[in-house]
Amino acid sequence: MFIGRQKEKQQIQNILDQNSKNAILIYGKRRVGKSYLVTNILQAYNCKTIYYECINASLEENLTHFENRIKAVFNNRYLHFESFEDAFQFLDSTNEKIIIVLDEYSYLKTSREKKYVDSVFQRIIDQMKGNLHLIILGSYVSMMRELLEEENPLFGRFSLVIHLTAFNYFDASLFYHSKSIYEKPAFYAVFGGSPFVNFEIDQNKDLRSNIIGLILNPNSAIRSYLEHILLSELSKIGPANMILSALSNGKKRYSEIAAKVRSETPGALDKQLKNLILMDIISKNNPINKTDDRKKTFYSISDNLVRFYYSYIFSNRDIIRTIGETAFYDLMIQPTLETFISYRFEEIAREYFQIMVQDGKINNVYNIGTYWYDNPSERKNGEFDCVLKHRDSYSFYEVKYHKEPITRELCAKEESEVRHLAGSMNIEKIGFISISGYSFSSDKYDLIDGVKLYHF
C-alpha cells in the first residue's frame, strides 16, 4: 500500500527519466519512508538497479558487499573492484541505464575520516557518464545536511535534494480511513505522521486499544522503535531527555528550558536544541506578528508520538510495569487525553491552511501561525491559536475539539473576545474550526468543520 508522497515521487521520476547523469539526495529521520519511496519508484523502471544498504563497518567491508550486489545484478561472479571508483567505472563502461541506490550513506561516511568518503563520491559523480543515476539516502539528518554545505566536497553535485518529513494530518489519516471524523485527529495527535508507525495501527480497534497495544506494550514494534532506534539516537545529544521532558506538556521559552537543564557549558543548550530541530524532533516558532522578538520564541516537540511518550510514559515506566498497561491507561491517560488531543488539533488547523495555500485554494496569505496579543491595561497576554496574515490584515480562527457542535452563542462570545484583544488590528475575517461542526449556519463567520478538514 503506497500512501502520499506523490509530489516527491514525481520529482524523482522526472530526474530519473532524463538521459543524463544525475545524483539525488534524500534524507530524513529513521522510519519516515525513504527506502519505501525509492523501492516503489524503482518498480516502474526496466533498467538494471543496484540497491545497496550500507552497514556500520569499514569502507573495505562495504565495498565487498557492494561488489556482491553488482555480481548478482550482472550474474558475473568473477567481477572484482579495488575501490568504489573502480566499481563505478565498470558500471559506466556498460553504456546501459543503471540506477544505483546507496541507502544509509551515513554509515559509509563515518567509515573513514571526515569528508574522505564525500571526496570519493565527489570524484565518482563528476566522472559518471550519462547512463548512471545515483540516489543517496541517509537517516542522520544533521550528518546528511553536511553534504549541502559549501565546504563539503559534494556541495552542488545533486540534481535533486529532498528532505523527507513525516506525513501531515491528512495523509496520515489514510492509514485509518475508516475511522470517524472525530477519531482521526485523535489518532494523529497520539501517533503522529511516521508511515512506519501508522502502518502498525489497527483501524478495526479504538484509540484506547491501539495505545495500550502499540505504545504502552513494551514489546510492541512502535515501542521498540521509540526506545531502541529513535531515542538511542537522541542519547547522543547531551540532556535530550531532560529537554524533551521539559517540553512534553507544552511549548516553552528558552529560559524555561535552561532552568530545567542547567547546562554549565556555555552554548551547550543552544547546540542541543539546534540538533533536535535538525532531527525533526522539536521546532522553534514565533508568533507571526512577533517573528523577530526573541522573547516570544517558543520551542515545542514537533513529533506527536514523541510528545505523547514524554507526556505520559517516559517518567512512568516503572508504574506501567507495576500496575499494567490497561490500568495505567484508565488511570493516567484517559482523564487528560482529550485535552492533549485538543492542543494537537490546533496544529492540524494550521496544517489545513498550509495545504490549502500550497494547493492554490486560498490566496493572499503571507504567513500562517499563532498571533501574540498583549493588553497591559487588563494584564492579559497570550496567543490566538490559528491566524492567517494577509498583506494589510489578519484572519483569526478559533479552534475547537468538542464532541458536540458549537453554538452561535459561543461563536459570538469568541468573536467579541478576539476583537477586544486584537485591539486596533485590521481584521479581515473571523472563523472557526470545529471538529464536530456547528448547530447553526452563518455568512458572518467562516465555519470549517471536520468534514471539510478531511474532504477538501
C-alpha positions in Angstrom: 0.0 0.0 0.0 1.6 3.3 -1.2 0.2 6.4 0.5 1.1 10.0 -0.2 4.4 11.3 -1.4 3.0 12.0 -4.9 4.9 15.3 -5.2 8.2 13.7 -4.2 7.6 10.7 -6.4 7.0 12.8 -9.4 10.1 14.9 -8.8 12.3 11.8 -8.5 10.9 10.3 -11.7 11.4 13.5 -13.6 15.1 13.2 -12.8 15.4 9.5 -13.5 13.7 9.9 -16.8 16.5 12.3 -18.1 19.1 10.9 -20.4 22.0 12.5 -18.5 23.9 11.6 -15.3 22.5 12.8 -12.1 22.6 12.3 -8.4 19.7 12.6 -6.0 19.9 13.1 -2.2 17.0 12.0 0.0 17.3 12.4 3.8 15.1 12.3 6.8 14.8 10.6 10.2 14.5 6.9 10.6 11.3 5.1 9.5 10.0 8.2 7.6 9.6 6.2 4.4 12.8 7.0 2.4 13.6 3.4 1.3 9.9 2.6 0.7 9.5 5.6 -1.6 12.6 4.7 -3.6 11.8 1.0 -4.0 8.3 1.8 -5.1 9.6 4.1 -7.8 12.2 1.6 -9.0 9.4 -0.9 -9.8 8.4 1.3 -12.7 11.9 1.0 -14.4 13.0 -1.9 -16.5 16.7 -0.9 -16.3 19.3 -2.6 -14.0 19.1 -1.3 -10.4 21.7 -1.8 -7.7 20.3 -1.2 -4.3 22.9 -1.4 -1.5 22.2 -0.7 2.1 25.4 0.4 3.7 26.5 -1.2 7.0 28.2 0.2 10.1 31.6 -1.3 9.2 34.8 -0.4 7.4 34.9 1.1 3.9 36.5 -2.1 2.6 33.8 -4.3 4.0 31.1 -2.1 2.5 32.9 -2.3 -0.8 32.9 -6.1 -0.7 29.1 -6.1 -0.1 28.6 -3.5 -2.9 30.7 -5.7 -5.2 28.5 -8.7 -4.4 25.4 -6.7 -5.3 26.9 -5.9 -8.7 27.9 -9.5 -9.2 24.4 -10.6 -8.6 22.8 -8.0 -10.9 25.2 -8.8 -13.7 25.3 -12.6 -13.0 29.1 -12.5 -13.1 30.9 -13.9 -10.0 34.3 -13.0 -11.4 33.9 -9.3 -11.1 36.2 -7.6 -8.6 36.8 -4.0 -7.7 39.7 -2.3 -5.8 37.6 0.8 -4.8 34.2 2.3 -5.2 35.6 4.4 -8.0 36.7 1.2 -9.7 33.2 -0.2 -9.4 31.5 2.9 -10.8 34.0 2.9 -13.7 32.8 -0.6 -14.6 29.2 0.5 -14.4 30.0 3.5 -16.6 31.6 1.1 -19.2 28.4 -0.9 -19.7 26.7 2.0 -21.5 23.3 0.9 -20.3 21.0 2.8 -17.9 21.7 1.8 -14.3 20.1 3.2 -11.1 22.4 2.9 -8.1 20.9 3.4 -4.6 23.2 3.8 -1.6 20.9 3.6 1.5 22.2 4.7 4.9 25.1 6.6 3.4 25.8 7.9 6.9 27.4 4.5 7.7 29.7 4.8 4.7 30.5 8.4 5.5 31.7 7.6 9.0 33.8 4.6 8.0 36.8 6.9 7.3 38.0 10.3 8.5 35.7 13.3 8.0 34.9 14.1 4.3 37.1 11.3 2.9 34.1 9.3 1.6 32.4 12.5 0.4 35.5 13.3 -1.6 35.5 9.9 -3.1 31.9 10.3 -4.3 32.6 13.8 -5.5 35.0 12.3 -8.0 32.6 9.5 -8.8 29.7 11.9 -9.6 32.0 14.2 -11.6 33.3 11.3 -13.7 29.9 9.5 -14.1 28.6 9.1 -17.6 25.0 9.7 -18.7 23.9 6.2 -18.2 24.2 6.3 -14.4 21.7 7.6 -11.9 22.9 7.7 -8.2 20.4 8.0 -5.3 21.9 8.6 -1.8 19.7 8.0 1.2 20.5 8.9 4.8 18.8 8.9 8.2 21.2 11.0 10.3 19.7 14.3 9.3 22.4 16.6 10.7 25.1 14.5 9.0 23.3 14.4 5.7 22.8 18.1 5.7 26.6 18.5 5.9 26.6 17.3 2.2 24.8 20.5 1.3 27.3 22.9 3.0 29.5 24.9 0.7 32.7 23.5 2.2 31.7 19.9 1.6 33.1 18.1 -1.4 29.6 17.1 -2.5 28.2 20.6 -2.5 26.4 21.4 -5.7 26.6 17.8 -7.0 22.9 16.9 -6.5 20.3 17.4 -9.2 17.5 17.0 -6.6 17.6 17.2 -2.8 14.5 16.0 -0.8 14.2 16.3 3.0 11.5 13.7 3.6 9.4 14.6 6.7 6.5 12.9 8.5 3.1 12.9 6.9 0.7 15.8 7.6 -2.6 15.0 9.4 -4.4 14.4 6.1 -2.0 11.8 4.6 -1.6 10.1 8.0 -5.4 9.7 8.2 -5.3 7.5 5.0 -3.9 4.7 7.2 -7.1 4.7 9.3 -9.6 6.0 6.7 -12.5 4.0 8.2 -12.3 6.0 11.5 -14.9 8.7 12.2 -14.1 12.4 11.6 -13.9 12.9 15.4 -11.5 10.0 15.8 -9.0 10.9 13.1 -7.4 13.9 14.8 -7.1 11.8 18.0 -5.1 9.1 16.2 -2.8 11.8 14.6 -2.4 13.6 17.9 -1.1 10.4 19.5 0.7 8.5 16.7 1.9 11.4 14.6 2.9 11.2 10.9 5.5 8.4 10.7 4.5 6.0 7.9 6.1 3.1 9.8 4.1 4.0 13.0 0.8 4.5 11.2 1.2 1.2 9.3 1.1 -0.6 12.7 -2.3 1.0 13.7 -5.2 -1.4 13.7 -8.1 0.7 12.4 -10.5 -2.0 13.5 -9.7 -1.2 17.1 -10.4 2.0 19.0 -7.8 4.5 20.1 -7.6 3.1 23.7 -6.8 -0.4 22.4 -4.2 0.9 20.0 -2.5 3.0 22.6 -2.4 0.0 25.1 -1.2 -2.5 22.5 1.2 -0.3 20.5 2.7 2.3 22.8 2.2 1.1 26.4 3.2 -2.5 25.5 7.0 -2.6 25.9 7.3 -5.4 23.4 5.5 -3.7 20.5 7.1 -2.6 17.3 6.3 1.1 17.9 7.7 1.0 21.5 10.8 -0.7 20.2 11.2 1.9 17.5 10.8 4.7 20.1 13.2 3.4 22.7 15.8 1.4 20.7 16.0 3.4 17.5 14.7 7.0 17.8 15.7 7.6 21.5 19.0 5.8 21.1 20.0 8.5 18.5 18.7 11.2 20.9 21.1 9.9 23.6 24.0 11.5 21.6 22.5 14.9 22.2 23.5 15.5 25.8 20.5 16.0 28.1 17.9 15.3 25.3 15.6 13.5 27.7 15.6 16.5 30.1 14.8 18.9 27.2 12.0 16.7 25.9 10.6 16.2 29.4 10.6 19.9 29.9 8.7 20.4 26.6 6.3 17.5 26.9 3.3 19.4 28.3 3.5 22.5 26.1 5.8 24.9 24.3 8.4 26.6 26.4 10.7 29.6 26.2 14.5 29.2 26.1 14.8 30.4 29.7 12.3 27.9 31.0 14.2 25.0 29.3 17.5 26.3 30.6 16.2 26.4 34.1 15.3 22.7 33.8 18.5 21.6 32.1 21.0 23.8 33.9 23.9 23.3 31.5 27.2 24.5 32.8 28.9 24.6 29.4 28.4 27.9 27.5 26.4 27.5 24.3 25.7 23.8 25.0 22.0 24.1 25.2 21.8 26.1 22.0 23.7 23.4 20.2 21.5 20.7 21.7 18.3 22.5 20.7 19.7 23.0 17.2 20.4 19.3 16.8 17.0 18.3 18.0 15.5 20.7 15.4 17.7 19.2 12.7 16.4 15.8 13.7 12.8 16.9 13.2 12.0 16.2 16.9 11.4 19.8 18.1 10.5 23.0 16.4 11.3 26.7 17.1 8.5 29.1 16.5 7.5 32.7 16.8 4.0 34.3 16.6 3.5 35.7 13.1 3.3 39.2 14.4 6.5 38.8 16.5 8.8 37.0 14.1 11.9 38.9 15.3 11.1 39.1 19.0 13.4 36.6 20.8 11.3 36.9 24.0 8.4 35.5 22.1 10.3 32.5 20.7 8.9 29.2 21.8 10.2 25.6 21.5 7.9 22.6 21.2 8.0 18.9 20.4 7.0 18.6 16.8 6.8 14.8 16.6 3.4 13.8 18.1 4.4 10.3 19.1 7.5 11.6 20.9 5.3 14.2 22.7 2.9 11.6 23.8 5.7 9.3 25.0 7.3 12.1 27.1 4.0 13.4 28.4 2.8 10.0 29.7 5.3 7.2 29.5 9.0 8.3 29.9 8.9 9.1 33.6 6.2 6.5 34.4 7.7 3.3 33.0 8.1 1.7 36.5 4.5 2.4 37.3 3.4 0.8 34.0 5.3 -2.3 34.8 3.8 -2.4 38.3 0.1 -1.8 37.5 0.0 -2.9 33.9 -0.8 -1.2 30.6 -4.6 -1.3 30.9 -4.8 0.2 34.4 -2.2 2.8 33.6 -4.3 4.0 30.5 -7.5 4.2 32.5 -5.9 6.0 35.5 -3.2 8.1 34.0 -4.0 8.8 30.3 -7.8 8.7 29.8 -8.6 11.6 32.2 -6.4 14.1 30.3 -6.3 12.6 26.8 -9.0 14.9 25.3 -7.1 18.0 26.5 -3.9 16.5 25.0 -5.6 15.9 21.7 -7.2 19.4 21.6 -3.8 21.1 21.7 -2.6 19.0 18.8 -5.9 19.8 17.0 -4.7 23.4 16.8 -1.7 22.3 14.8 -4.0 20.3 12.5 -5.9 23.5 11.8 -2.7 25.3 10.8 -1.7 22.3 8.6 -5.1 22.5 6.9 -4.4 26.1 5.9 -0.9 25.3 4.7 -2.3 22.6 2.4 -5.0 24.9 1.1 -2.5 27.7 0.4 0.1 25.4 -1.2 -2.6 23.9 -3.4 -3.7 27.4 -4.5 -7.2 27.1 -3.0 -6.6 30.1 -0.8 -4.9 33.3 -2.0 -3.4 36.4 -0.4 -1.9 34.5 2.6 1.6 35.6 3.6 2.0 33.5 6.7 0.2 31.1 8.9 0.7 30.6 12.7 -0.2 31.9 16.1 -0.7 35.6 17.0 0.6 37.2 20.2 -1.7 39.7 22.0 -0.7 41.9 24.9 -3.1 44.1 26.8 -1.2 45.8 29.6 -4.2 47.7 30.9 -6.0 44.4 31.7 -2.8 42.5 32.4 -3.7 40.0 29.7 -1.4 38.3 27.2 -1.2 35.1 25.2 -1.7 33.7 21.7 -4.5 33.1 19.3 -4.4 29.6 18.0 -4.6 29.9 14.3 -4.1 33.2 12.3 -3.6 34.0 8.7 -1.6 37.0 7.8 -2.6 38.9 4.7 -1.0 42.0 3.1 -2.6 44.5 5.5 -4.8 42.4 7.7 -5.2 39.2 9.6 -7.9 36.4 9.7 -8.4 34.9 13.1 -9.7 31.3 13.6 -10.7 29.8 16.9 -10.1 26.0 17.1 -12.5 23.7 19.0 -12.1 19.9 19.5 -15.5 19.3 21.1 -17.7 16.2 20.9 -20.8 18.4 20.3 -21.4 21.0 17.6 -20.6 24.5 18.8 -23.3 27.1 19.1 -23.9 30.6 17.7 -23.7 32.0 21.2 -20.2 30.5 21.7 -19.0 31.9 18.4 -20.4 35.3 19.2 -18.6 35.3 22.6 -15.3 34.2 21.0 -15.7 36.9 18.3 -16.2 39.5 20.9 -13.0 38.4 22.8 -10.9 38.3 19.6 -11.9 41.8 18.6 -11.3 43.1 22.0 -7.9 41.6 22.4 -6.8 42.3 18.9 -7.4 46.0 19.5 -7.0 48.2 16.5 -5.7 45.4 14.3 -7.3 45.2 10.9 -9.3 42.0 10.9 -10.1 40.5 7.5 -12.2 37.5 8.7 -13.1 35.7 11.8 -13.7 32.0 11.5 -14.0 28.8 13.5 -12.7 25.2 13.1 -14.9 22.8 14.9 -14.3 19.0 14.5 -18.0 18.3 15.3 -19.5 21.1 13.2 -22.0 23.8 14.2 -25.6 24.0 15.4 -26.2 26.9 13.0 -25.3 28.3 9.6 -23.9 31.8 9.0 -22.5 34.0 6.4 -20.8 36.2 9.0 -18.2 33.6 10.0 -16.0 31.2 8.0 -17.2 27.9 9.5 -14.9 24.9 8.9 -16.0 21.6 10.2 -14.3 18.2 10.4 -15.7 17.0 7.1 -14.1 19.9 5.3 -10.8 19.2 7.1 -10.7 15.7 5.6 -12.6 16.1 2.4 -11.3 19.3 0.7 
